[in-house]
Amino acid sequence: MSIARQGKAPLLVALALLVTGCATVDTLNPFASGTPKNKPAELSAIQAASELRTQWKSSVGTSGEYTFTPVVVDSSVYAAARDGSITRFDSGRQAWRISAGQVLSGGVGSDGKVVVVGTPKGDVLAFDATNGRELWKTRVSSEILAAPAVGEGLAIVRSGDSRVFAFEVADGKRRWVYQRSTPNLSLRSSVGVVLAGTHTLAGFPGGKLVAIANNNGAAVWDVTVALPKGATELERVADVTSSPVISDTMVCAAAFQGRAACFDIGTGNVVWARDISSSAGMDVDKRYAYVTDDKGAVHAFDRSTGASVWKQDKLFMRGLSRPLALGEQIAVADYQGVVHLLRREDGALVGRATTDGSAVRAEPARLGGGVLIQTANGGLYALEAK
């Protein structure tokens, strides 16, 4: 979700919530009109200590009003676009491209055997990952804004009404559906779910993070990332709008108008939590946890204790993506398609690469030792830090 990370527009937000009961991306996004509400920081010259090289690039089709996240399986990349096109790349070379025959809305999930996508009508479409042949089709209760997760013999699909469905990969038969009560007001988000062995991890409106058993859809544990605060329903929106991150025995998540927190993945017990508003998300490596806040600052916290290590705020209001740890550097992308490298130890800006000039709404994906970026205009870039 790109809305809150690019700044707040209180009047427009309130109108959207009161009229629709759910904030829309374009209404809340101050960059959507091309005139930001808060002026983004201008990019100044940096002393480049690292280089972001383009290993390969391609065009997969525009995103339109949706957010499309590519998926990486070994050396293969699967990407989709609003017009229904789905493409597989092997080491940067196009292996096949097909049309789903209808508008798509939520990115791609794959285990290397099956490719799964979703539509605004709630259709779930599965294709053979080898050649793109259609395998099965089913439906969920509302629009699909997030990329499905595929693994453990299941395709896990999150619908726009915050329900989570599990389908058998073999034939599309529904195994279970998980649903919970949600607040009256919530943000329209493209956040998906994350497979963690025998569990599926999902963040929800109201600041909840849940581990769902893959065999029967029951909640294994249910924890609070952030508690809604404030006098009005608008102020009390505290949704988990980015993917949870797994690091060894911990799972970490961040909430809009809430906190970033890490939990024991087995029990759900809190390890640490810090007050910070983030709709972009976070990443974790062996030393630090990294969070992009809603004003465009990137924070590093001690992985074990949550103590502050550094803060990089020179990219103010540039609509930053989730940070992605790449060894000695941290990568983030912005609303103009610029990818920035930060030094892990102190957050200094040490590298930069441009793409096609359009926003990076999707969470960057790890590709080998580098990063895979999909832009709103459909550019697909595999970048490697040197």
N, C-alpha and C positions, 0 to 999 in steps of 0.2 A: 504494500500500500504506500503511495507516495504523498498522500495529502498532508498529514500532520508534520512530517519531517521537513516540509517546505514552508512552514509557518502557519499561523492561525489567522483565520478571517472570521471573527466572532459573529458578526451580523449574518453573514452568508451561511455560516455553520448552523446558527440557530434556526434560520428560515428553513434550511434543508431538513433539519431534524424534525421540526414541528410539522412540516407539510408531509414528509414521507415516512417519518419514523426511522429513517436510516440515512446517514450522511452519504452523499455521492462523491465519487472521486473528482469529477470535473467541477462541482460546485465548491468544494473545499480547496482545491489545488490552485494557489495563486499564480502558478506558472501556466495554467491551462489557457489563459487568454493572451499569453505572451507579455503581460505587464505584471510583474511580481508586486505583491502588496508591500513586502519589505525588500529593499534593494539588496541583491546578493553581493557578496564580496567579489571585487575584481581580482582576477588572477595576476599575481605579481611574479616576476622572475624568481626562479629558485636555483640554488646551486645543486645541480643534479649529481647525485652520487650513484644512482641506479638508472637503468634504462628499461623501459617497457617495449619490448619488440613484438611486432605482429607476426605470429607464426603462420596464421592463415585467417582469411575473412571471407564472408559470403553475405548474400541477402536472402532472407527467408520470407519477407512480406511484412507489412505494417501491423501494428498492434491495435490501432484505432483507440477506442475508449477502454480497452482491456490491458491487462498485464500478462505477458507471456514469458514464462520461465523455461529455459532449455534444461535438458537433463543429460548427464554424462554417465555412460556405462562403459568402463574400460577405456578404449580409445575411440569409442563411438559417441556421437552427439546427436540428439534428437531435438528438433525445434519445430514450432508451429507458428501460424499467423492467423489473423482474424478472418481472412478470406477462405479458410479451410485447408490451406496447404500444410502438409507435414513433410519434413525432410530429415533424412538420415545422412550424416557425414562420418566417414571413416578416416581418421587421421587428416581431416580437413578436406577430403575429397567427397563429393556428393555420391552416395551409393544409390539412393532412390528419392523420388519426390512424388507424392500423391495428393489428391484432393479428397477431403472428407465429404464433400458434396454439400456442406452447410457451414454457416458461420461458427467459428470456434471462439472460446472466451477464457481459457484458463491454463495454457501451457501444457507440458507433456510429462507423463510418467512412464517409466520403462524399467524392466529388469533385464533387458537385452534379448528377451524372447518375445515379449508382448509390449506394444506401445498403446497407451491409453490417453484420451483427450476428452474434454467436456465442452458443452455448448451452452448458450444463453437460455435455451429451452429446458435444460436439465438432462439432455441426452448424454450418455456415456458411450463412447465409441472405442472399440479395441481393434488393433491391427497387428499382423504378424511383423515382428521387428526385422525379420530377414528380408522380406520383399515388399512390405506395405499392404499385403492383402487383408481385406476386412475379415474379422473373425466373429465378432458379436456386437450387439447393441442393446443397451438397457436404459433406464431412466431413473433419476432421483427427483426429489420433491421441489427443487427450485434451481435457479441458474447456477452454473459452476464457474466460479471465478478463480479457482486455484488449480495448480497442477496436481493431478492424482499422484499417489505414492503406490509403487508396485513392488511386491516382494512377499516372501512366505506363502506363495500360492494365491495371493490376494491382490485385488486392485482396490485401494482405499480412496474414496472420493468424498470431498467435503462440499456440501451445497451451500448456497448463499444464505439459507436460514439456519446456519450453524449446526446442521446435522452431519454426521459422519457415517458413510455407508461402506460396507465391505462386500465385494463381489468375488466369486471364484474366477481366477484367471482363465481356467480351462473353458468355461462356457458362459460366464457372465451371470450365473445364478447368485442371487443375493444371500449372503450368509447371515448378516446382522446389520442393524442400524443403531447408532448411539445418538441420543438427543438429551438435552437438558434445558431447563428454563433459562431464559436470557433476559437482560434488562430491557426496559421499554425502548431505550435509545441505544444504538450501537453504530459503529462505523462500518461502512461497506468496504470490505477488505478482501485482498487476494491471497491471504495467508492460507497455507495448506496444512498438511500433517506430516509427521516424520516417523518412519518405521524404526523401531529399536528392538530387533530380535522378535520376541514373542508379544511385544506390545506396540501400540501406536500412540504417539504423543501428539496432543492437540491443545492449542491455546484457544480461549473463548472470550466473548464479551463479558465484562464484569471482572476481568483480571484473573481468570481461572486457568490452570494448566492441569490436564488430565492424562493419565496413562490408561489406555483401553486395551483389554486382553484381546488378542487377535483371534482366539478360538471361539469366543462367544459374545464379544462386544461389551462385556461388563467393565466398569471402572475398577482398576486395581488400586489406584490412589488418586486423590483430587486435592490440589494445593492452591494456595492463593499467591499469585505473583504480585498483585496490587489490590488494595482495597479502594473502592470508589470513595471520593471525598468531595465536599462542596455542598453548597446550599441548593443548587439547581440540578436538574437532571443532566443538563449539558456539562456542567462542571464535574459531574459524577461519572462521566464516560471514562472508563479505565480498561480498555480492551487490549488483549494480546493480539497484535496485528502483524507479527513477524514470526518466522519459523523458530521453534525451539532448537537449541544446539546441544549435541551430545559430546561430552569430553570425558573419556574413561568412565568413572563411576558417577559422574554428575550430568545433570541436564540443566541448562540455563535458558531463561526467557526474559523478555522485556515487554513492558506495557506502556501504552500511550497514557499520559497523565498519571503515571504510576511509578513503578520501580523496575530495576533489573535485579534478578535473583537467580541463585543457583541452588539446586536441590539434589539430594541423594537419589539416584535413578531407581534404586531398588525399593526404597521406603517412602520417598517423597519428603523426607525431613529437610528443612531448610539448612543450607550451609552458610550462605550470607545473602544479604539484600542491600541495595543502595537506592535511594530516592533519585529517580531520573525519568524523564518522559521520552520515550522512544517508540516511534512507529516503524522505523527502518530495521531495527534488530541488532543482533550482536554475534560475535564469534569468540571462540576460546581456543588457546593453544596451551602448551605445557607450562607457561609462566603467567600469562595474563588473560583477562577477559576484556574484550573491546566492544564498546557500545557507541552507536551514532545517535546523538540526541536530536530533538526536534528543531533546534536552532542551527544545526549543521556542525556542531562540535563533535569530535571523536575523543572518547575517553578510554583510558586503559586502567583497569583495576587488577590488583593482585588476585590470581586465580583461586588461591586458597582462602583468603581472608576478606576480599572485597575492598581492601585499602586502595586509595587513589594513588596512581603511579604518575600519570601525565594526562594533559588535555591539549588537543590541537583545535584551535578555534579560528584559524585563518580561512576556513571555507564556509564562513557564516552564510546561512540561508541559501546555499547552493543545491538544496534538495538531495542530500547525500544518501547513498544506498547503505545497506548493511555493510559493515567492514568485513574483510576476508583476510585471514592470516595466511601469509605466504612465506614462512620461514623468518627471515630477518626483516621483512617488510609487511606492511598492512595495506591492502588495496581498498579504495572506495571510489565510486563513480558518481557523477553529478547530473544535473538537469540539462547540461549542454553536451552530454556524452563524453566528458573528460574523465579519464581514469587517473587517480592520484595514488602515489606510493608514499607511505609514511614509514619512517624508521621505527622498528619495534621498540627500541630501548628508550626513546625520548619523544616520539611522535613527530619529529621534524619531517617536513616535506622534502623528499629526496628524488622524486621521479614523477613524470607526467606523460600521458599519451592521449591523443585525440581520436575520436571515432567519426561518426557521421554528423555530429552536431545536435542530435536529438536526445531526449531524456533517457536515462537508464532507470526504468521503473522496477524491473525485475531484479531479484537478488542475484548478485554475481555468483557464478558456480566455479568450483575448483576443477581445473583440468590439468592433470599431471602436476607439475610444480608451478603452474601459472593460473590464469583466471580467464573464464569465459564470460563474455558480456553480450547481452541481447538488447538492442536499443528500440525505442518506440517506432522508429522508421524501418525497423526490420533488419538492421545490420547485426551480423553475428561475428564477433571478434575473439580470437584466441590469442591472448597476450602472455608473454613470458618475461619475468623480471630478470635482468642481468646486472 
